[in-house]
Amino acid sequence: MRPIRYAVPILALLLAGCQTPSKVIEGGAVPSPASPPPSPVCQEVSAGYQSLTSAYRTSIVDMGVGEAADAQKATVDLQTKVIEQGKPVLAEFDSALGILSTAMFHVAEAKKTGGVPTPVQVTAAENARVKAKYEYEMFFHVSCGGSLPSPITATSGPALVEASPDPSKWTPCDPDVSSSADNGCQDYIGDTCDAIHRDKAFATDDATVIAGLVESKWMVDEKRLDACPQFKALWNKAKSAVGNGKHVVGKDIQPGKFKTMDRVNDCYWARLSRSGDILDNQFASAAAEITVTVRKSDDTFESMNCGVWLKVG
């Protein structure tokens, strides 16, 4: 079963008349007042959480195939109940359950196919479980008279904020899937390796990928490329290349010899001085290749409709 991904705004609204049932939740007992009786919302969410914690009796690492699938299903079932309540105060718990169900989906799938979940998948799932526990207890503190929960601490691996993919490792994503939660490829802001892998999958040649890298240069995480070194050659070409626009010499473009990457039509380029005077320029209605030498003394290199200029010397 695939995870439910659902998000609602975070609001600081409180539920009235909501009391805590006399049940023990993960991390200890919550005191229960004699009256009035627990509200339907508190009872429903509490019962669902008990089912969820029962499914997580063993650590995610030690779960069998069936146990992992049951745990993932229990998470989805509880999130469905939370969504049906339609209470803004449950927004954070709902969000945490969504993250947990997604993380457990990947763990369950890895176990189902006979593989072993990666350390990143395990850490993300364990930390998501801690986050869900915290938000559940916070819901009871705010809405049902429970005690204030303890601060969030990771159960294994790095802290919650570091439960994103290990920067030193990368597993090829599926370029045909748009959601990163389902192993789809992220964009350049999300993951540089994913973005280049996706572009290569749909590009007709490397020149198209390089052109995309030039346009997205400001978003490329160069350090992340250590995890996907097969793309470094493409990045090295794009890193020193420029596209359309005005490029300041020494900042946007380095002095040297540049060549157009593809055949050009209606291409105009110019080398400009500090005062804006044209030092050299050319308009080509059609050309298979154009070469320009940008000098250290130049102030700006301007290009229009010339595509990508690769640094070749």
C-alpha positions as CSV (number, residue, x, y, z in Angstrom):
1,M,0.0,0.0,0.0
2,R,1.4,3.4,-1.0
3,P,1.6,6.1,1.7
4,I,-1.0,8.8,2.0
5,R,0.6,12.2,1.5
6,Y,-1.6,14.9,3.0
7,A,-0.8,18.2,4.5
8,V,-2.8,20.9,6.1
9,P,-1.8,24.4,7.5
10,I,-0.4,24.6,11.0
11,L,-2.9,26.3,13.3
12,A,-2.8,26.9,17.0
13,L,-6.5,26.1,17.6
14,L,-7.6,24.0,20.7
15,L,-10.3,21.5,21.0
16,A,-12.7,22.1,23.9
17,G,-13.9,19.4,26.3
18,C,-11.3,16.9,25.3
19,Q,-10.0,14.7,28.1
20,T,-7.4,11.9,28.2
21,P,-8.4,8.3,28.4
22,S,-6.8,6.0,30.9
23,K,-4.4,4.3,28.6
24,V,-0.7,3.9,28.6
25,I,1.0,5.3,25.5
26,E,4.6,4.9,24.4
27,G,6.8,6.7,26.9
28,G,4.5,6.3,29.9
29,A,1.0,6.8,31.3
30,V,-1.1,9.9,30.8
31,P,-3.1,10.9,33.8
32,S,-6.9,10.6,33.3
33,P,-9.3,12.9,35.2
34,A,-12.5,11.3,36.7
35,S,-14.8,13.5,34.6
36,P,-16.0,14.4,32.1
37,P,-15.6,11.3,29.9
38,P,-13.1,11.4,27.1
39,S,-14.2,13.1,23.9
40,P,-14.7,11.0,20.7
41,V,-11.7,12.6,19.1
42,C,-9.3,11.7,21.9
43,Q,-10.7,8.2,22.1
44,E,-10.4,7.6,18.3
45,V,-6.9,9.0,18.0
46,S,-5.7,7.2,21.1
47,A,-7.1,3.8,19.9
48,G,-5.4,4.3,16.6
49,Y,-2.1,5.2,18.2
50,Q,-2.2,2.1,20.3
51,S,-2.6,0.0,17.2
52,L,0.3,1.8,15.6
53,T,2.6,1.3,18.5
54,S,1.7,-2.4,18.7
55,A,2.9,-2.7,15.1
56,Y,6.2,-1.2,16.0
57,R,7.1,-3.5,18.9
58,T,10.4,-4.4,17.2
59,S,12.9,-2.1,15.8
60,I,12.6,-1.3,12.1
61,V,15.9,-3.1,11.5
62,D,14.6,-6.3,13.1
63,M,11.2,-6.3,11.4
64,G,10.3,-9.1,9.1
65,V,8.6,-8.6,5.8
66,G,5.1,-9.0,7.2
67,E,5.9,-6.8,10.2
68,A,7.2,-4.0,8.1
69,A,4.1,-4.1,5.9
70,D,1.8,-4.2,8.9
71,A,3.6,-1.2,10.5
72,Q,3.3,0.8,7.3
73,K,-0.4,-0.1,7.0
74,A,-1.0,0.8,10.7
75,T,0.5,4.2,10.0
76,V,-1.6,4.8,7.0
77,D,-4.7,3.7,8.8
78,L,-4.1,6.1,11.7
79,Q,-3.4,9.0,9.3
80,T,-6.7,8.2,7.5
81,K,-8.5,8.5,10.9
82,V,-6.7,11.7,11.7
83,I,-7.7,13.2,8.3
84,E,-11.3,12.2,8.8
85,Q,-11.4,14.1,12.1
86,G,-10.7,17.3,10.2
87,K,-9.3,19.0,13.3
88,P,-6.6,21.7,12.7
89,V,-5.0,20.8,16.0
90,L,-4.1,17.4,14.5
91,A,-2.2,19.0,11.6
92,E,1.3,18.4,12.9
93,F,0.5,14.8,13.9
94,D,-1.0,14.2,10.4
95,S,2.1,15.6,8.8
96,A,4.4,13.4,11.0
97,L,2.3,10.3,10.1
98,G,2.6,11.1,6.4
99,I,6.4,11.3,6.7
100,L,6.5,8.0,8.7
101,S,4.2,6.2,6.2
102,T,6.4,7.3,3.3
103,A,9.6,6.2,5.2
104,M,8.1,2.9,6.1
105,F,6.8,2.3,2.6
106,H,10.5,2.3,1.3
107,V,11.6,0.0,4.2
108,A,8.7,-2.4,3.5
109,E,9.4,-2.4,-0.2
110,A,13.1,-3.1,0.3
111,K,12.3,-6.1,2.7
112,K,9.5,-7.4,0.3
113,T,12.0,-7.7,-2.6
114,G,14.5,-9.5,-0.4
115,G,16.8,-6.6,-0.1
116,V,18.0,-4.7,3.0
117,P,16.9,-1.2,3.7
118,T,19.7,1.3,3.4
119,P,21.0,3.0,6.6
120,V,19.5,6.3,5.3
121,Q,16.0,4.6,5.0
122,V,16.3,3.1,8.4
123,T,17.4,6.3,10.0
124,A,14.6,8.3,8.3
125,A,12.0,5.8,9.4
126,E,13.2,5.6,13.0
127,N,13.4,9.4,13.3
128,A,10.0,9.7,11.7
129,R,8.6,7.4,14.4
130,V,10.1,9.6,17.1
131,K,8.6,12.7,15.5
132,A,5.1,11.0,15.2
133,K,5.3,10.0,18.9
134,Y,6.2,13.6,19.9
135,E,3.3,15.1,17.9
136,Y,0.9,12.6,19.3
137,E,1.9,13.5,22.9
138,M,1.8,17.2,22.0
139,F,-1.8,16.7,20.7
140,F,-2.8,15.2,24.0
141,H,-1.0,17.9,26.0
142,V,-2.8,20.7,24.1
143,S,-6.2,19.1,23.5
144,C,-6.7,16.3,26.0
145,G,-5.1,17.4,29.2
146,G,-2.0,15.2,28.8
147,S,1.5,16.0,30.1
148,L,4.0,18.0,28.1
149,P,6.1,15.6,25.9
150,S,9.8,15.3,26.2
151,P,12.0,17.0,23.6
152,I,12.5,15.1,20.3
153,T,15.6,12.9,20.1
154,A,16.6,10.6,17.4
155,T,16.4,6.9,18.2
156,S,19.3,6.1,15.9
157,G,21.6,7.7,13.4
158,P,21.7,11.5,13.0
159,A,19.3,14.0,14.4
160,L,15.9,14.6,12.8
161,V,17.1,17.5,10.8
162,E,19.9,15.3,9.4
163,A,17.7,12.4,8.3
164,S,17.9,13.5,4.7
165,P,19.9,11.4,2.2
166,D,23.6,10.8,3.1
167,P,25.5,13.3,1.0
168,S,28.3,10.8,0.3
169,K,25.8,8.2,-1.2
170,W,23.3,8.3,-4.0
171,T,20.9,5.8,-5.4
172,P,19.6,6.4,-8.9
173,C,16.1,7.8,-8.9
174,D,13.2,6.9,-11.3
175,P,13.0,9.7,-13.9
176,D,9.5,8.7,-14.8
177,V,8.2,9.4,-11.3
178,S,7.4,13.0,-10.3
179,S,7.3,12.4,-6.6
180,S,10.6,12.0,-4.7
181,A,8.6,10.1,-2.0
182,D,8.2,7.3,-4.6
183,N,11.8,7.3,-5.6
184,G,11.2,9.9,-8.2
185,C,13.9,12.4,-9.2
186,Q,14.1,15.7,-7.3
187,D,15.0,19.0,-9.0
188,Y,18.4,20.8,-8.6
189,I,17.3,22.4,-5.4
190,G,16.3,19.0,-4.0
191,D,19.2,16.9,-5.2
192,T,21.8,17.7,-7.8
193,C,22.5,14.0,-8.6
194,D,18.8,13.3,-9.1
195,A,18.4,16.4,-11.4
196,I,21.3,15.5,-13.7
197,H,20.2,11.8,-13.8
198,R,16.7,12.9,-14.8
199,D,17.9,15.3,-17.4
200,K,20.2,12.7,-19.0
201,A,17.2,10.2,-19.1
202,F,15.2,12.6,-21.3
203,A,17.9,14.5,-23.1
204,T,18.9,13.5,-26.7
205,D,22.5,14.2,-26.0
206,D,25.0,15.5,-23.4
207,A,24.9,19.0,-24.9
208,T,21.3,19.3,-23.8
209,V,22.2,18.3,-20.2
210,I,25.1,20.7,-20.2
211,A,22.8,23.5,-21.3
212,G,20.4,22.7,-18.5
213,L,23.3,22.7,-16.0
214,V,24.5,26.1,-17.3
215,E,21.0,27.6,-16.7
216,S,20.8,25.9,-13.2
217,K,24.4,26.6,-12.3
218,W,23.5,28.6,-9.2
219,M,21.5,25.7,-7.8
220,V,24.1,23.0,-8.3
221,D,25.6,21.5,-5.1
222,E,29.1,20.7,-6.3
223,K,29.9,18.7,-3.1
224,R,26.9,16.5,-3.7
225,L,28.5,15.4,-7.0
226,D,31.0,13.3,-5.0
227,A,28.1,10.8,-4.6
228,C,27.5,10.6,-8.4
229,P,31.0,11.1,-9.9
230,Q,29.8,9.9,-13.3
231,F,28.2,13.4,-13.8
232,K,31.3,15.4,-12.9
233,A,32.6,15.6,-16.5
234,L,29.3,17.2,-17.5
235,W,29.5,19.6,-14.6
236,N,33.1,20.6,-15.3
237,K,32.1,21.7,-18.8
238,A,29.0,23.5,-17.6
239,K,30.8,25.2,-14.7
240,S,33.1,27.3,-16.9
241,A,30.5,27.8,-19.7
242,V,28.1,30.7,-20.1
243,G,24.8,31.1,-22.0
244,N,22.7,34.1,-23.1
245,G,23.1,37.4,-21.3
246,K,25.8,39.8,-20.1
247,H,28.6,38.2,-18.2
248,V,31.2,40.2,-16.1
249,V,34.7,39.0,-16.8
250,G,36.4,37.6,-13.8
251,K,33.1,37.0,-12.0
252,D,30.6,35.4,-14.3
253,I,33.1,34.3,-17.0
254,Q,36.8,33.7,-16.8
255,P,39.2,35.0,-19.5
256,G,40.0,32.4,-22.2
257,K,38.9,30.9,-25.4
258,F,35.3,30.0,-25.9
259,K,33.4,28.0,-28.6
260,T,29.7,27.7,-29.2
261,M,28.5,24.2,-28.3
262,D,26.0,23.8,-31.1
263,R,25.2,25.2,-34.5
264,V,23.8,28.8,-34.1
265,N,21.3,31.0,-36.0
266,D,20.9,34.8,-35.6
267,C,23.7,34.8,-33.0
268,Y,25.2,38.0,-31.7
269,W,28.1,38.4,-29.3
270,A,30.2,41.3,-28.1
271,R,33.2,42.1,-25.9
272,L,32.7,45.3,-24.0
273,S,35.1,47.7,-22.2
274,R,34.5,49.2,-18.7
275,S,33.0,52.2,-20.3
276,G,30.6,50.1,-22.4
277,D,32.4,50.5,-25.7
278,I,32.4,47.6,-28.1
279,L,35.8,46.1,-28.4
280,D,34.8,43.4,-30.8
281,N,31.5,41.9,-31.9
282,Q,29.8,39.7,-34.5
283,F,26.4,38.8,-35.8
284,A,26.1,35.4,-37.5
285,S,22.8,34.6,-39.3
286,A,24.0,31.0,-39.4
287,A,27.2,29.2,-38.3
288,A,28.3,25.7,-37.5
289,E,30.7,27.1,-34.9
290,I,32.0,30.4,-33.5
291,T,35.1,30.9,-31.4
292,V,35.8,34.0,-29.3
293,T,38.7,34.9,-27.0
294,V,37.6,36.8,-23.9
295,R,40.5,38.8,-22.5
296,K,41.4,39.7,-19.0
297,S,41.2,43.4,-19.8
298,D,37.6,43.0,-21.0
299,D,34.8,44.1,-18.7
300,T,31.8,42.2,-20.1
301,F,31.0,39.5,-22.6
302,E,27.5,39.7,-24.1
303,S,25.7,36.9,-25.9
304,M,22.3,36.6,-27.6
305,N,20.9,33.5,-29.3
306,C,24.2,31.8,-29.3
307,G,23.4,29.0,-27.0
308,V,26.1,27.7,-24.7
309,W,29.7,28.9,-24.9
310,L,32.1,26.2,-23.7
311,K,35.5,27.2,-22.4
312,V,38.1,25.4,-24.6
313,G,41.3,27.2,-23.7
